Amino acid sequence: MYVEDWFLVWIINIIVGKYEINGGIRIVMRKLEKVDELFPKNGDLLVPKEIKKERDKMEETTLIYRSALREISTKLNVLDDEFRVRRKRNPIEYMKSRVKSIESIMEKLKRRGFEVGVESAKKNLNDIAGIRVVCSFVSDIYEVAELLKGQYDVTLVEEKDYIKAPKANGYRSLHMVVQIPIFLSDHVANVRVEVQIRTIAMDFWASLEHKLYYKIGTENHEHIRSDLKECADVIASTDMRMQEIQREVEKIR
């Protein structure tokens, strides 16, 4: 097909979502093959004006959010390199980043009752771009966070500390939404990025809990949830013990 599948799915979401919200004509396409009626294979792509406009906006938006992730990643890598040179160790074990899929963005907008579209997504969603930073010790989490927030072009929008105040299920992590400027050829875009910072142990628990949670679904398995919460508490205790050992080692050196 002339257009990549991911983009076709996005076009379908835009069309269906827009017409459902505005109460106009509803267009429902149940198979990707149906899109051939809008996108013929015989040469030039026939794109309705409104859809083309949304496509162009989304392409630029994706570029901007990916650029923001590169900016944040670079800042964190520089800090990590500085620690390696000055303190002879790296506080950051690894990082993972992602830009939310088009389907996830549109579904979240619908679920929250917002208008479905590019501008609505940029205005109402803070987690289109996200980066997870996994540190060695709990103290590293707060130091890395403070150093990142302290940079002149980084603005803290929101912060939630699920380490000092864990979620009911035992989840622990430091969440921040920061805003940074992205300099394009004709304007500066201020872009929000969600930053999650946690230890290796916290990341291990969160990853496995996420998989197990979807297996048990909404059924009543309180004993499993209780066991997961207990594991989270044990891991948190281990994290603090490892922190104490690390401080003892620093005194020896």
MIVO-44477 format. One record per residue (C-alpha): residue number from 1; x, y, z. Coordinates in nm, 3 decimals, m for minus. Example, Ala and Ser with C-alpha at 12.3 -4.5 7.8 and 13.67 -1.06 7.14 Angstrom:
REM MIVO-44477
1  1.230  m0.450  0.780
2  1.367  m0.106  0.714
END
This chain:
REM MIVO-44477
1  0.000  0.000  0.000
2  0.124  0.349  m0.082
3  0.107  0.466  0.279
4  0.264  0.281  0.572
5  0.027  0.084  0.792
6  0.089  0.292  1.104
7  m0.008  0.606  0.921
8  m0.321  0.445  0.780
9  m0.429  0.350  1.132
10  m0.372  0.708  1.241
11  m0.580  0.842  0.952
12  m0.863  0.606  1.051
13  m0.846  0.727  1.411
14  m0.854  1.089  1.303
15  m1.152  1.038  1.073
16  m1.356  0.822  1.308
17  m1.274  1.024  1.618
18  m1.347  1.359  1.458
19  m1.681  1.261  1.315
20  m1.788  1.090  1.637
21  m1.708  1.399  1.842
22  m1.865  1.650  1.606
23  m2.175  1.440  1.550
24  m2.141  1.455  1.172
25  m2.121  1.174  0.917
26  m1.958  0.863  1.063
27  m1.700  0.681  0.855
28  m1.611  0.337  0.987
29  m1.335  0.136  0.819
30  m1.299  m0.213  0.962
31  m1.013  m0.328  0.740
32  m0.703  m0.148  0.619
33  m0.786  m0.251  0.262
34  m1.081  m0.011  0.269
35  m0.836  0.278  0.281
36  m0.747  0.206  m0.082
37  m1.060  0.399  m0.174
38  m0.895  0.712  m0.034
39  m0.541  0.619  m0.130
40  m0.536  0.463  m0.481
41  m0.233  0.268  m0.597
42  m0.210  0.415  m0.945
43  0.044  0.691  m0.878
44  m0.019  1.018  m0.702
45  m0.160  0.996  m0.355
46  m0.504  1.156  m0.332
47  m0.519  1.303  0.016
48  m0.822  1.501  0.132
49  m0.709  1.849  0.236
50  m0.809  1.819  0.600
51  m0.641  1.481  0.643
52  m0.322  1.602  0.474
53  m0.311  1.898  0.710
54  m0.341  1.668  1.013
55  m0.078  1.436  0.866
56  0.170  1.719  0.825
57  0.103  1.838  1.179
58  0.160  1.490  1.318
59  0.484  1.443  1.126
60  0.619  1.769  1.268
61  0.489  1.689  1.615
62  0.660  1.350  1.614
63  0.983  1.516  1.504
64  0.960  1.770  1.787
65  0.893  1.511  2.058
66  1.174  1.285  1.936
67  1.404  1.587  1.938
68  1.300  1.664  2.296
69  1.389  1.308  2.400
70  1.731  1.345  2.238
71  1.786  1.670  2.428
72  1.694  1.515  2.764
73  1.898  1.201  2.691
74  2.202  1.411  2.605
75  2.172  1.612  2.927
76  2.149  1.293  3.133
77  2.439  1.129  2.951
78  2.657  1.433  3.013
79  2.575  1.422  3.385
80  2.650  1.050  3.394
81  2.986  1.104  3.220
82  3.072  1.380  3.467
83  3.003  1.145  3.759
84  3.225  0.882  3.600
85  3.517  1.124  3.571
86  3.478  1.307  3.902
87  3.341  1.034  4.128
88  3.467  0.725  3.948
89  3.122  0.571  3.912
90  2.811  0.604  3.699
91  2.482  0.680  3.878
92  2.275  0.590  3.570
93  2.262  0.221  3.480
94  2.055  0.262  3.164
95  1.779  0.466  3.001
96  1.477  0.382  2.787
97  1.277  0.635  2.588
98  0.970  0.629  2.368
99  0.723  0.850  2.186
100  0.364  0.734  2.239
101  0.208  0.561  1.939
102  m0.056  0.748  1.743
103  m0.318  0.492  1.842
104  m0.236  0.536  2.213
105  m0.251  0.915  2.187
106  m0.589  0.917  2.016
107  m0.733  0.651  2.247
108  m0.622  0.843  2.555
109  m0.773  1.167  2.425
110  m1.106  0.991  2.363
111  m1.097  0.820  2.702
112  m1.045  1.151  2.880
113  m1.308  1.331  2.678
114  m1.073  1.565  2.493
115  m1.099  1.666  2.130
116  m0.912  1.421  1.907
117  m0.636  1.596  1.717
118  m0.274  1.704  1.719
119  m0.319  2.035  1.899
120  m0.540  1.875  2.162
121  m0.276  1.609  2.226
122  0.001  1.866  2.272
123  m0.216  2.070  2.506
124  m0.367  1.797  2.721
125  m0.113  1.512  2.738
126  0.213  1.526  2.932
127  0.339  1.179  2.844
128  0.357  1.181  2.464
129  0.734  1.162  2.505
130  0.875  0.971  2.799
131  1.213  0.860  2.927
132  1.285  0.611  3.204
133  1.612  0.656  3.391
134  1.733  0.361  3.596
135  1.985  0.444  3.868
136  2.204  0.240  4.097
137  2.092  0.382  4.432
138  1.800  0.579  4.574
139  2.024  0.877  4.648
140  2.123  0.884  4.280
141  1.759  0.929  4.185
142  1.725  1.254  4.377
143  2.066  1.387  4.278
144  2.010  1.324  3.908
145  1.663  1.479  3.932
146  1.792  1.793  4.105
147  2.075  1.837  3.857
148  1.838  1.799  3.563
149  1.585  2.044  3.709
150  1.865  2.289  3.781
151  1.961  2.338  3.417
152  1.861  2.681  3.289
153  1.658  2.559  2.992
154  1.467  2.291  3.184
155  1.137  2.392  3.347
156  0.970  2.165  3.600
157  0.599  2.135  3.520
158  0.499  1.861  3.763
159  0.661  1.624  4.010
160  0.524  1.318  4.190
161  0.737  1.128  4.437
162  0.616  0.768  4.456
163  0.927  0.672  4.653
164  0.846  0.872  4.963
165  0.474  0.809  4.907
166  0.437  0.475  4.720
167  0.120  0.384  4.536
168  m0.121  0.146  4.708
169  0.008  m0.150  4.504
170  0.369  m0.083  4.613
171  0.486  0.100  4.301
172  0.785  0.329  4.361
173  0.945  0.581  4.126
174  1.009  0.953  4.094
175  0.797  1.108  3.817
176  0.862  1.449  3.668
177  0.720  1.638  3.375
178  0.975  1.885  3.242
179  0.956  2.131  2.957
180  1.244  2.217  2.727
181  1.276  2.441  2.420
182  1.332  2.284  2.079
183  1.477  2.527  1.827
184  1.337  2.481  1.477
185  1.415  2.684  1.167
186  1.122  2.923  1.207
187  1.014  2.898  1.572
188  1.089  2.759  1.916
189  0.865  2.480  2.044
190  0.835  2.428  2.420
191  0.793  2.055  2.463
192  0.690  1.856  2.770
193  0.863  1.526  2.848
194  0.777  1.279  3.122
195  1.084  1.160  3.313
196  1.064  0.855  3.540
197  1.364  0.785  3.764
198  1.393  0.465  3.965
199  1.645  0.210  4.091
200  1.723  m0.122  3.925
201  1.515  m0.299  4.190
202  1.218  m0.065  4.142
203  1.234  m0.115  3.766
204  1.255  m0.493  3.804
205  0.941  m0.497  4.022
206  0.745  m0.251  3.805
207  0.817  m0.444  3.485
208  0.711  m0.780  3.626
209  0.411  m0.637  3.813
210  0.288  m0.482  3.489
211  0.301  m0.818  3.310
212  0.138  m1.007  3.596
213  m0.133  m0.745  3.646
214  m0.260  m0.788  3.292
215  m0.269  m1.164  3.336
216  m0.497  m1.148  3.639
217  m0.705  m0.865  3.487
218  m0.998  m0.732  3.688
219  m1.072  m1.061  3.864
220  m1.055  m1.075  4.241
221  m0.709  m1.211  4.321
222  m0.632  m1.017  4.637
223  m0.379  m1.273  4.757
224  m0.171  m1.214  4.441
225  m0.192  m0.837  4.478
226  m0.096  m0.874  4.842
227  0.206  m1.086  4.748
228  0.314  m0.830  4.489
229  0.285  m0.552  4.746
230  0.493  m0.755  4.990
231  0.760  m0.805  4.724
232  0.763  m0.429  4.659
233  0.820  m0.364  5.030
234  1.101  m0.620  5.046
235  1.265  m0.465  4.739
236  1.236  m0.117  4.893
237  1.401  m0.243  5.210
238  1.679  m0.401  5.003
239  1.728  m0.074  4.815
240  1.781  0.113  5.142
241  2.021  m0.155  5.270
242  2.223  m0.133  4.948
243  2.230  0.244  4.993
244  2.379  0.203  5.340
245  2.643  m0.038  5.208
246  2.732  0.204  4.930
247  2.788  0.483  5.184
248  3.013  0.257  5.387
249  3.217  0.177  5.077
250  3.250  0.549  5.000
251  3.398  0.608  5.347
252  3.660  0.335  5.288
253  3.769  0.497  4.962
END
